[in-house]
Amino acid sequence: MSANDASNKSRQNTAAREESFGQLIGNVRSALLNRLEREFAKQGSELNFTQYLVMKKLSTEVPMTATELARSISHDAGAMTRLLDRLTEKGYLRRLPHAQDRRALQIEITEAGRDVWLRMNKSATTVMEVALHGIGTADREKLTSVLKQIQATLQQENDSPRYYLTPPCI
């Protein structure tokens, strides 16, 4: 086998690993979302996963603007406004004047919204426990560590892209 053939084979192997990794991450995400939404429906919630994320953000953080909220969950700003309108109509959220910017509104969760979120969060915790069933503590910690490392690497905006001749082993 020539050096050129070996190089091509190495690139093909790298592409196959990356495709498999990306596909696996996508499949796990889809399976989790499907399972979560089924659990939410079982417990009588009419809310979807994105609405759950909004409620979670507002339950665990300070009130924020619609733009901040959209950015924090990687959601389109226009779609976020419609989503917030629906949750506000249901009585789960309220819009209040922003303390520092009188042109803006801050979104906060209501007590009714917090109650709904707490029920949904119990379902989410159950789904995560099912997903991780049979995986030991050490493996869970390693998985979490590796995923955090990947996330940090991908969130580095100012760094130039890093290319590896041999991808790091996970």
C-alpha positions, 0 to 999 in steps of 0.5 A: 500500500502506498503512502497516498493510499494509507493517507486516504484510508486514514481520512476515510476511517476518520470520516467514518468515526466522525459520522458515527459519533455525530450520528450517535449524538443525534440519535441519542438526542432524538430518543431523549426528546421523544421519550421526554415528550411521551412522558410529559403527555402521560402526566397530562402536560400539553407542553413540548420539550422547547416549552419545558426548556423555557420553563426550566431556564426561568425556574432556575435563573433570574428573569430574562428578556425574550432575546436572552432566553432565545439565545440561551436555548439556541432558539429563533427569536421570532419563534420564541415570541410566539412560544412565550405568548402561548405560555403567557396565555396559559398563565405560566409566564408573565412579562414585566418592565425591564429594570434597566431598559424601559424598551424591554420586557423581562420574562418570569415564571409564575407560581402556576408555571413553576408548579407545571415545571416541577411536575415536568422536571420529575418526568425529565429526571425519570427519563434520564434515570432510565437512559442511564440505567445500567451505567455505573457511577464512574462511567457516568462521570466519565461520560459527563466529563467528556461531553463537557470537554466537547461542549467547551471545545465547540464553544470556543469562538475566538480560537482558530479551528483545530485539525487533528491528523489523528482524532483524539480517542474518546 
